[in-house]
Amino acid sequence: MAKIKRMDPITTAEARTLLEREEENLNTFQEDVLRYLRKFSKLGEEKAKELVERLEKDFNIDKYVAVQIVNIMPEDVNTLKVLLPTGLLISEDTLKKIVDVISEYREK
């Protein structure tokens, strides 16, 4: 059994890319996960990474939270609020700016 070397949050897009690299060697469970990721990943790997970094840098959002935001790609402030930790105080104006940034990355 392989040892876990480190644990980092990754987006569904990054997970999809990792599994696609090993697609020929996947077990049944991993194949099911890959199908799910192909269906629900909302961005390509590079755009997803870029958006996570932008959320961290521009809005001082924790990486774990930024990854969840990128995975969900909320379209409105109310959906975004659900993803934020309780007690995190962000102004409505900033929340709108975050949604606007997310919209820039949304694939048509």
Secondary structure, 3 states (H helix, E strand, C coil): CCCCCCCCCCCHHHHHHHHHHCHHHCCHHHHHHHHHHHHHCCCCHHHHHHHHHHHHHHHCCCHHHHHHHHHHCCCCHHHHHHHCCCCCCCCHHHHHHHHHHHHHHCCC
